[in-house]
Each structure stands twice: as structure tokens, then as C-alpha cells.
């Protein structure tokens, strides 16, 4: 009979309370209840059913909720075996024998027949969690893509004929998608928990932006692709600075890169300027994982009085600790040199209090120079703007004569920020929001 306390690798489980209570209930049903504890096992089983239904609502699960719960435990638990297996061809050593021990227990839990327990405790409702239909198709925690992958694994594990085939299915999942939050999600943000510790949390609703959605900028996109492909393939790559006019698609390009290379193990960590003090803590959490991480800094720029950039300089190049090979920094900015400059910074002759002004200029340029690849996104001209509008209109099935469409687009850009890809997107959104009524 399975006992959760006998698990070795999978003993420290997130939301393991359901497993612990179910294990206790089933074990004592099989071998006799402890009368001294005065546990109301019927009430306990009702409580377990309630928590399983809540888990289903959080994650969008359906079908056999007990098996989906066990699958949830397997795909989220980061332990010596699961971390070793993520994105690797094979795992060698004694750890395979220990993992097989744990998977034997999990398979027994998967295959357990609740019929006798439900009858003994007069709980017909337990059948509802073994064939559950959700309220809707979405969960609050996972997006649909992640939910579907977990559910597919759960169905596969339920069909496993042996412990070895059960173990192989879980291991294949780790190899294809990884484990835990980094395996199941594309993008992350940095926060502090109640203990003021730096934590990396998944972003659950990721923008589905692809490079093909960015009209034009073929040279810029190709330069970004080449650097990122070298990175995900384990070759030498550079930190990237995307600079240029506002609304030209710099941020969209990086989001497109994330979506393009997610299946090759690329993950994006969003970091804001005020969080630069946390960057070393972030890197320490990423450097031991078998993924490629891009630390993404959007709209990066500094005023003269801001000194946070010094943290970033040391991390990119110059600190004693070498930056891990699985981490790059990609930043976007409207400023080529990131830090605000003045004309006096370029005066090589004047001296203030013994300090050459050119020294100040070099200090301000030193951060930008640490990005090995710089990519310029230029504001589109009228012709390019029209091309963006026409392409977006075609993708969104906007059925308006071209001459009328472009004339209205010209009116829109004059009143809404000028010629840019962002303005074109906003114009098409306006058209769609007014049911093509222009």
C-alpha cells in the first residue's frame, strides 16, 4: 500500500497536503483506523475532494482529478532526478534506481481503485472527481498550452502498463519541456516575497507575439535571430541592445524571439531598472539550470543623477564572477548610449576640478559598449507606414478599400503620435473596435 512518507526524491512536494491526507486515509482504511486519533475520515475525504476541485479550477484540469493532481506533482517537483533529466538525452547513475522506487509508489497511486473506500464511507460523490468536467476551458494558473501538456501526460501515465513505462513517460516529459516553473512557462518577472527574498515568478498570460508580426525590419530581425540562435545552440553569443525611435517594435522583437525559441529551452526574465540590486540573486537562481535565459530590460535609460547602471555594468562585464554561459542580457532603449548626455560631456579641453570632461563621457558610454550587438530600429517613412497598415489590415481581415484605409491611417497618425509601427497597430485596433466603420 502506498505511503507518501516513503517517497525519497519526491518527498518535498508543493501542495502535497492532498497526497498526505489521502495516503493516511487509504492506508488506515486498508489496515484499520486509529481510534485514538478520533479522525472523521468521511469529513476528511470530503475535504480532499474539495481541494481537488479547487485545484482543477486553478489549473483548468478535467477528467480524473486524482490522476491530474499526481501529474501536477510530478511536473512541478524540482529534485535531483527531474532537474538532471530536463532537456538532456539521458540520466546515468544510481539516481535512476531511486527514481524508479518513487515512480513505483506514484504508479500505485495512479492505479488505486477508490470504489471500496467510497462505498465504505458512503461517498458516492467521489465518482465526480474521477470523471470531472470543468466550468470553462481556462484555468487561473496555467495557460491553455501548458494545461494541455500536463493533461496529455496524465492520460499517458494512466495507460502505462509498467513502472518502467510510467517512469519513461515522465522522463520524456522532463526532456521535452523541463520541470517546474522554468519548464512550464516562457516568461518571468522578479519579485520579493514576505521574507524579502528575491523570487522569480511565472508570467501566466504571455503576449503571443511572433517575429512575422513585426512588418519590415528584416535586417534587424535577422541580426537578432543570428545572435539568439548561437546562444540557444551553445555557441558564443553577445548581449544585445535594441535602440531606436519609440514604437518601432523593439520590445515586440524580443517577445517574438521568446516565442520562437521557447521549445529550444529559451526563457525570458523581465527585470526593471529599480531591480538591478537583485540581479546577482537572479543570476544565482538561473545559472545551475539547463535552460538558456535572457534577462530582458525594456525601455532602459538613465538620467545623470541615476547610478543603478553601475550594478548592470559589473554584471555584464567587469565583475570578479564570470557571467554564466546560459544567461544573456537583452535591452531596449530609445537612447543609443542609454545614459543622458550633454554637449559639455564632449568637451575634451575644459577641466572641472581636475577631471577631464571626456572622462565623464567615457563613463556614460561604458555601459552601452558592454552590449556586443547593437541593433537599430528606425522610424518608418510614409511608404513603410502604409505597408505596415496594409499588412496588419490583411492579417485582421479588415475589408476596406486600400485608398480609404490609407487615407484614414494618415489622419490617425497625425493625431496619435506620428509614423510608427505602434501607431499602425493602434489604428487597426481602432478600426476593429468600431466594426470597420470609418
C-alpha positions as CSV (number, residue, x, y, z in Angstrom):
1,X,0.0,0.0,0.0
2,X,1.4,3.4,-1.0
3,X,2.7,5.8,1.7
4,X,3.7,9.3,0.8
5,X,6.3,9.2,3.6
6,X,8.2,6.5,1.7
7,X,9.0,8.9,-1.2
8,X,12.7,9.8,-1.5
9,X,13.2,12.2,-4.3
10,X,9.6,13.5,-4.4
11,X,9.2,13.9,-0.7
12,X,9.1,17.7,-0.7
13,X,6.0,18.4,-2.7
14,X,4.3,21.7,-3.4
15,X,0.6,21.2,-2.5
16,X,1.5,17.8,-1.1
17,X,-1.1,18.1,1.7
18,X,-3.7,16.4,-0.5
19,X,-1.4,13.4,-1.1
20,X,-0.5,13.2,2.6
21,X,-4.2,13.2,3.7
22,X,-5.2,10.7,1.0
23,X,-2.3,8.4,1.8
24,X,-3.3,8.4,5.5
25,X,-6.9,7.8,4.7
26,X,-6.3,4.9,2.3
27,X,-3.6,3.3,4.5
28,X,-5.8,3.2,7.6
29,X,-8.7,2.0,5.5
30,X,-6.6,-0.9,4.4
31,X,-5.0,-1.7,7.8
32,X,-7.5,-0.3,10.3
33,X,-8.3,3.1,11.6
34,X,-6.5,4.5,14.7
35,X,-9.4,5.0,17.1
36,X,-7.2,7.1,19.4
37,X,-6.9,9.9,16.8
38,X,-10.7,10.3,16.5
39,X,-10.3,11.3,12.9
40,X,-13.6,11.8,11.0
41,X,-12.4,10.1,7.8
42,X,-15.7,10.8,5.9
43,X,-15.2,14.5,6.6
44,X,-11.5,14.2,5.6
45,X,-12.4,12.6,2.3
46,X,-15.0,15.4,1.6
47,X,-12.2,17.9,2.3
48,X,-9.8,16.1,-0.1
49,X,-12.5,16.2,-2.9
50,X,-13.0,19.9,-2.2
51,X,-9.3,20.6,-2.6
52,X,-9.1,18.6,-5.8
53,X,-11.9,20.5,-7.3
54,X,-10.3,23.8,-6.4
55,X,-7.0,22.6,-8.0
56,X,-9.0,21.8,-11.1
57,X,-10.4,25.3,-11.2
58,X,-7.0,26.9,-10.7
59,X,-5.4,24.9,-13.5
60,X,-8.2,24.0,-15.8
61,X,-8.0,20.3,-15.3
62,X,-10.7,17.8,-16.2
63,X,-11.1,14.0,-16.3
64,X,-9.7,12.1,-13.4
65,X,-8.7,14.8,-10.9
66,X,-6.8,12.4,-8.7
67,X,-4.5,11.5,-11.6
68,X,-4.3,15.1,-12.7
69,X,-3.2,16.0,-9.2
70,X,-0.5,13.4,-9.2
71,X,0.7,14.6,-12.6
72,X,0.8,18.1,-11.3
73,X,3.1,16.9,-8.5
74,X,5.4,15.2,-11.0
75,X,5.8,18.1,-13.4
76,X,6.3,20.7,-10.7
77,X,8.8,19.0,-8.4
78,X,12.3,20.1,-8.9
79,X,14.5,17.4,-7.4
80,X,17.9,15.7,-8.2
81,X,16.4,13.5,-10.9
82,X,13.9,15.8,-12.6
83,X,16.4,18.7,-12.8
84,X,19.1,16.3,-14.2
85,X,16.6,15.0,-16.8
86,X,15.4,18.3,-18.1
87,X,16.5,18.9,-21.7
88,X,19.1,16.1,-21.6
89,X,19.4,12.9,-23.5
90,X,19.8,10.6,-20.5
91,X,20.5,10.4,-16.8
92,X,23.1,8.0,-15.5
93,X,23.9,6.6,-12.1
94,X,22.2,5.2,-9.0
95,X,19.7,8.0,-9.0
96,X,17.8,6.1,-11.7
97,X,17.2,3.3,-9.1
98,X,16.0,5.8,-6.5
99,X,13.7,7.4,-9.1
100,X,12.3,4.0,-10.0
101,X,11.4,3.5,-6.3
102,X,9.4,6.7,-6.2
103,X,7.7,6.1,-9.6
104,X,6.6,2.7,-8.3
105,X,4.7,4.5,-5.5
106,X,3.3,7.0,-7.9
107,X,2.1,4.3,-10.3
108,X,0.4,2.5,-7.4
109,X,-1.4,5.8,-6.5
110,X,-2.4,6.3,-10.1
111,X,-3.9,2.8,-10.3
112,X,-5.7,2.8,-7.0
113,X,-9.4,1.9,-7.1
114,X,-11.5,4.2,-4.9
115,X,-14.7,2.2,-5.2
116,X,-14.4,0.3,-1.9
117,X,-13.4,3.4,0.1
118,X,-16.2,5.4,-1.4
119,X,-18.7,2.6,-0.5
120,X,-17.3,2.2,3.0
121,X,-17.6,5.9,3.8
122,X,-20.9,6.2,1.9
123,X,-19.5,8.8,-0.5
124,X,-20.9,8.4,-4.0
125,X,-19.7,11.9,-4.9
126,X,-16.1,10.7,-5.2
127,X,-17.1,9.4,-8.6
128,X,-17.5,13.0,-9.7
129,X,-13.7,13.8,-9.3
130,X,-12.8,10.7,-11.3
131,X,-14.7,12.0,-14.4
132,X,-14.8,15.7,-13.9
133,X,-16.0,18.3,-16.4
134,X,-14.7,21.8,-15.8
135,X,-16.8,25.0,-15.7
136,X,-14.8,26.5,-18.6
137,X,-11.7,25.8,-20.7
138,X,-9.3,28.1,-18.8
139,X,-7.5,28.0,-15.5
140,X,-6.2,30.7,-13.3
141,X,-2.7,29.4,-13.0
142,X,-1.7,27.8,-16.3
143,X,-2.5,29.0,-19.8
144,X,-4.2,26.5,-22.2
145,X,-0.9,25.4,-23.8
146,X,0.6,24.4,-20.5
147,X,-2.6,22.8,-19.2
148,X,-3.0,20.7,-22.3
149,X,0.6,19.3,-22.0
150,X,0.0,18.3,-18.3
151,X,-3.3,16.7,-19.2
152,X,-1.8,14.8,-22.0
153,X,0.9,13.4,-19.7
154,X,-1.7,12.4,-17.1
155,X,-3.6,10.4,-19.7
156,X,-0.4,8.7,-20.9
157,X,0.6,7.8,-17.3
158,X,-2.9,6.3,-16.6
159,X,-2.3,4.0,-19.6
160,X,1.2,2.9,-18.5
161,X,1.4,-0.9,-18.2
162,X,4.6,-1.0,-16.1
163,X,6.5,1.1,-13.7
164,X,9.3,1.4,-16.3
165,X,7.0,2.8,-18.9
166,X,5.5,5.1,-16.3
167,X,9.0,6.4,-15.5
168,X,9.9,6.7,-19.2
169,X,6.8,8.9,-19.9
170,X,7.7,11.3,-17.0
171,X,11.3,11.4,-18.0
172,X,10.4,12.1,-21.7
173,X,8.3,15.0,-20.5
174,X,11.2,16.4,-18.5
175,X,13.5,16.1,-21.6
176,X,11.0,17.8,-23.9
177,X,9.6,20.5,-21.6
178,X,11.7,20.6,-18.4
179,X,10.4,20.6,-14.9
180,X,8.8,23.2,-12.5
181,X,8.2,26.8,-13.3
182,X,11.0,27.1,-15.8
183,X,9.8,24.0,-17.7
184,X,6.2,25.0,-17.9
185,X,6.4,28.8,-18.6
186,X,8.1,31.1,-21.1
187,X,8.4,34.4,-19.3
188,X,9.0,35.5,-15.7
189,X,9.2,38.6,-13.5
190,X,11.2,39.3,-10.4
191,X,9.5,40.0,-7.1
192,X,10.2,39.9,-3.3
193,X,8.4,37.5,-1.0
194,X,7.2,38.2,2.5
195,X,10.7,37.4,3.8
196,X,12.1,40.0,1.4
197,X,13.8,37.2,-0.6
198,X,14.2,37.5,-4.4
199,X,11.9,35.2,-6.2
200,X,11.3,34.6,-9.9
201,X,7.6,34.2,-10.7
202,X,6.0,33.0,-13.9
203,X,4.0,35.4,-16.1
204,X,0.8,33.4,-16.8
205,X,-0.6,35.5,-19.6
206,X,2.2,35.8,-22.2
207,X,1.7,38.0,-25.3
208,X,1.6,35.7,-28.3
209,X,3.8,38.0,-30.5
210,X,5.9,36.5,-33.3
211,X,8.6,37.9,-35.4
212,X,6.5,37.7,-38.5
213,X,4.0,40.0,-36.8
214,X,6.7,42.7,-37.0
215,X,6.4,44.1,-40.5
216,X,9.6,45.1,-42.1
217,X,12.9,45.5,-40.2
218,X,14.2,42.3,-41.9
219,X,17.9,43.2,-41.3
220,X,17.3,44.0,-37.6
221,X,15.3,40.8,-37.1
222,X,17.9,38.7,-38.8
223,X,20.7,40.1,-36.7
224,X,18.7,39.3,-33.5
225,X,17.9,35.8,-34.8
226,X,21.5,35.0,-35.6
227,X,22.7,36.0,-32.1
228,X,19.9,34.2,-30.3
229,X,20.3,31.0,-32.4
230,X,24.0,30.9,-31.5
231,X,23.0,31.3,-27.8
232,X,20.4,28.5,-27.7
233,X,22.7,26.2,-29.6
234,X,25.5,26.7,-27.1
235,X,27.8,28.8,-29.2
236,X,29.3,32.2,-28.3
237,X,26.7,35.0,-28.3
238,X,26.6,38.6,-27.2
239,X,24.4,40.8,-25.0
240,X,22.0,42.7,-27.2
241,X,20.9,46.4,-27.2
242,X,17.9,47.3,-29.4
243,X,17.7,51.0,-29.8
244,X,15.8,53.5,-31.9
245,X,12.6,55.5,-32.1
246,X,9.6,54.8,-29.9
247,X,7.0,52.4,-31.3
248,X,9.2,50.8,-33.8
249,X,8.9,47.2,-32.5
250,X,12.0,46.7,-30.3
251,X,10.0,45.1,-27.5
252,X,7.9,43.1,-29.9
253,X,11.1,41.7,-31.5
254,X,12.3,40.3,-28.1
255,X,8.9,38.8,-27.3
256,X,8.9,37.2,-30.8
257,X,12.3,35.8,-30.0
258,X,11.0,34.3,-26.8
259,X,8.1,32.6,-28.6
260,X,10.3,31.4,-31.5
261,X,12.9,29.6,-29.3
262,X,10.9,28.5,-26.3
263,X,10.9,24.9,-27.5
264,X,14.7,25.0,-27.6
265,X,14.9,25.9,-23.9
266,X,14.9,29.7,-24.1
267,X,13.3,31.6,-21.2
268,X,12.8,35.3,-20.7
269,X,13.2,37.1,-17.3
270,X,11.8,40.6,-17.2
271,X,13.8,42.9,-14.9
272,X,13.1,46.6,-14.3
273,X,15.7,49.3,-13.6
274,X,14.8,49.6,-9.9
275,X,15.5,45.9,-9.5
276,X,19.2,46.0,-10.6
277,X,20.3,45.4,-7.0
278,X,18.6,42.0,-7.3
279,X,20.4,40.9,-10.4
280,X,23.1,38.8,-8.7
281,X,20.4,36.9,-6.8
282,X,18.5,36.3,-10.0
283,X,21.6,35.0,-11.7
284,X,22.4,32.7,-8.8
285,X,19.0,31.1,-9.3
286,X,19.4,30.7,-13.0
287,X,23.0,29.6,-13.5
288,X,22.5,25.9,-12.4
289,X,19.5,25.2,-14.7
290,X,19.7,23.6,-18.0
291,X,17.9,26.4,-19.9
292,X,19.0,29.5,-21.8
293,X,17.9,32.7,-20.1
294,X,17.6,36.1,-21.5
295,X,17.3,38.8,-18.8
296,X,15.1,41.4,-20.6
297,X,15.2,45.1,-19.7
298,X,12.7,47.2,-21.5
299,X,13.0,50.9,-22.2
300,X,16.3,51.1,-20.5
301,X,17.8,54.6,-19.9
302,X,19.3,56.6,-17.1
303,X,19.3,60.3,-16.1
304,X,22.6,61.9,-15.0
305,X,21.7,61.5,-11.3
306,X,20.8,57.8,-11.6
307,X,23.6,55.4,-10.7
308,X,21.8,52.0,-10.9
309,X,23.6,51.3,-14.2
310,X,26.8,50.6,-12.2
311,X,25.3,47.3,-11.0
312,X,24.5,46.3,-14.6
313,X,28.0,47.2,-15.8
314,X,29.6,44.9,-13.3
315,X,27.3,42.0,-14.1
316,X,27.7,42.3,-17.9
317,X,31.5,42.6,-17.8
318,X,33.9,43.7,-15.2
319,X,32.9,41.9,-12.0
320,X,35.0,39.2,-10.5
321,X,32.5,36.5,-11.1
322,X,32.1,35.4,-14.6
323,X,28.6,35.7,-16.1
324,X,27.2,32.2,-16.6
325,X,27.2,30.9,-20.2
326,X,23.4,30.2,-20.0
327,X,22.5,33.9,-19.4
328,X,22.4,36.9,-21.8
329,X,21.0,40.4,-21.3
330,X,18.8,41.9,-24.0
331,X,17.7,45.6,-23.5
332,X,15.6,48.1,-25.5
333,X,16.1,51.8,-25.3
334,X,15.2,55.0,-27.2
335,X,18.8,56.1,-26.4
336,X,21.8,54.7,-28.2
337,X,24.1,55.3,-25.3
338,X,21.5,54.7,-22.5
339,X,22.7,57.4,-20.2
340,X,21.7,61.1,-20.8
341,X,24.5,63.1,-22.4
342,X,25.1,66.8,-22.6
343,X,27.2,68.8,-25.0
344,X,29.6,69.7,-22.3
345,X,30.4,66.0,-21.9
346,X,32.0,66.0,-25.3
347,X,34.4,68.9,-24.5
348,X,37.9,67.4,-24.3
349,X,39.6,70.7,-23.4
350,X,37.7,72.1,-20.4
351,X,38.5,70.8,-17.0
352,X,36.3,70.9,-13.9
353,X,38.1,70.3,-10.6
354,X,40.9,68.4,-12.2
355,X,38.6,66.0,-14.0
356,X,38.6,66.0,-17.8
357,X,35.1,66.2,-19.3
358,X,36.0,63.3,-21.7
359,X,36.3,61.1,-18.6
360,X,32.6,61.8,-17.9
361,X,31.7,60.9,-21.4
362,X,33.6,57.7,-21.3
363,X,31.9,56.7,-18.1
364,X,28.5,57.3,-19.7
365,X,29.3,55.4,-22.8
366,X,30.9,52.4,-20.9
367,X,27.5,50.7,-20.3
368,X,26.4,50.8,-23.9
369,X,29.8,49.5,-25.0
370,X,29.3,46.3,-22.9
371,X,26.5,45.2,-25.3
372,X,28.3,43.3,-28.0
373,X,25.4,43.5,-30.5
374,X,23.5,46.8,-31.1
375,X,20.5,46.8,-33.5
376,X,18.9,50.0,-34.7
377,X,15.1,50.2,-35.3
378,X,14.4,53.3,-37.4
379,X,11.2,55.2,-37.5
380,X,9.3,54.2,-40.7
381,X,8.7,56.6,-43.6
382,X,5.3,57.2,-45.1
383,X,5.8,54.3,-47.6
384,X,6.8,51.9,-44.8
385,X,4.0,53.0,-42.6
386,X,1.5,52.3,-45.3
387,X,2.9,48.9,-45.8
388,X,2.6,48.1,-42.1
389,X,-1.0,49.3,-42.2
390,X,-1.9,47.2,-45.2
391,X,-0.2,44.1,-43.8
392,X,-2.0,44.4,-40.4
393,X,-5.3,45.0,-42.2
394,X,-4.9,41.9,-44.2
395,X,-4.0,39.8,-41.2
396,X,-7.0,41.0,-39.3
397,X,-9.5,40.7,-42.2
398,X,-10.2,44.4,-42.5
399,X,-12.3,44.7,-45.6
400,X,-11.9,48.4,-46.6
401,X,-10.7,49.8,-49.9
402,X,-7.0,50.5,-49.8
403,X,-7.2,54.1,-50.7
404,X,-9.8,54.8,-47.9
405,X,-7.8,52.7,-45.4
406,X,-4.5,54.6,-46.0
407,X,-6.2,58.0,-46.0
408,X,-7.7,57.2,-42.7
409,X,-4.4,55.9,-41.4
410,X,-2.7,59.2,-42.4
411,X,-5.3,61.1,-40.4
412,X,-4.9,58.8,-37.4
413,X,-1.1,59.1,-37.3
414,X,-1.2,62.9,-37.4
415,X,-3.3,62.9,-34.2
416,X,-1.8,59.9,-32.5
417,X,2.0,60.0,-32.2
418,X,3.2,60.1,-35.8
419,X,4.6,57.4,-38.1
420,X,5.4,54.2,-36.2
421,X,4.5,50.5,-36.1
422,X,2.8,51.1,-32.8
423,X,0.6,53.8,-34.3
424,X,-0.3,51.5,-37.1
425,X,-1.3,48.7,-34.6
426,X,-3.4,51.3,-32.7
427,X,-5.1,52.4,-35.9
428,X,-6.1,48.8,-36.8
429,X,-7.3,48.2,-33.3
430,X,-9.5,51.3,-33.6
431,X,-10.9,50.0,-36.9
432,X,-11.6,46.6,-35.4
433,X,-13.2,48.2,-32.4
434,X,-15.6,50.2,-34.5
435,X,-16.6,47.3,-36.7
436,X,-14.7,48.7,-39.7
437,X,-16.9,51.8,-39.6
438,X,-14.7,54.7,-40.9
